[in-house]
C-alpha cells in the first residue's frame, strides 16, 4: 500500500465510468485571450515581452491541440506566426534601447522591489 494519499481517485464512485482524457481547449483559449488583452492595454511595460512569449507558446499549443478543429488549428498557427514577429520586434526594440542607454552612459537598474509587481489596480481594471 502506498504511503501517499490518492485523494479518492481509487474510490469506485469517483471512477464511475469517467474517462481520463485531455481537457478541452477552452482554458487555453481563455488564458491566451486574457494575455492578449493585458498586452493590448499596455499596462505592465516590463512584462510585455514575457506576455508575448507566453501568447506565442499558447497559440502553438492550440495549433496542435487534439480537440481543435482543423480551421481553428490553422488560425492559431497564423496568429502564432504574427506573434513570433511581435516578440522579435520587441526584442529588437529592447536591444536598441539598451544600446542607446549604454552609449549615453545611462544604465538604469529596475527597482528590485517592484520588478515582479503590476501597476496600480486602477490600471488593471
Phi, psi and omega in degrees: 000137182286147177275352181266140179292145179261002177054033175080006184295334179270000177292129181302328179291327178287320182289330183346064173077008180281137176271149173261111182217169179294143176291163178296173182278352185303314179299323179291321176296314181298316178297320180294318178295322177296318177296318179297321178296313179298320179296315182294325179288342174065025183285322187244083187307321181290345183253358186299317180295320178295319177297317180297320178295321178291324176298316177302313180298313181297318180295324177296315179296321178294325180291342179251359187296131186292338181265355181282144177290153181304320180294321178295318179299319179295318178296318179297321179291323176295317177295323178303313180298320178296319181287331174299317177296322178298315179298318180297319178295320177298318180294321178295317179298317179297317180296319178294320178295320178295319180295319179296316179297322181293322179289332179273352181075020182247085176259109184264142176260133178293153177296110186299335180280341184249359186303320185263008183255148176279172177287184186299151182302331180300325181283325181290333182275000000 
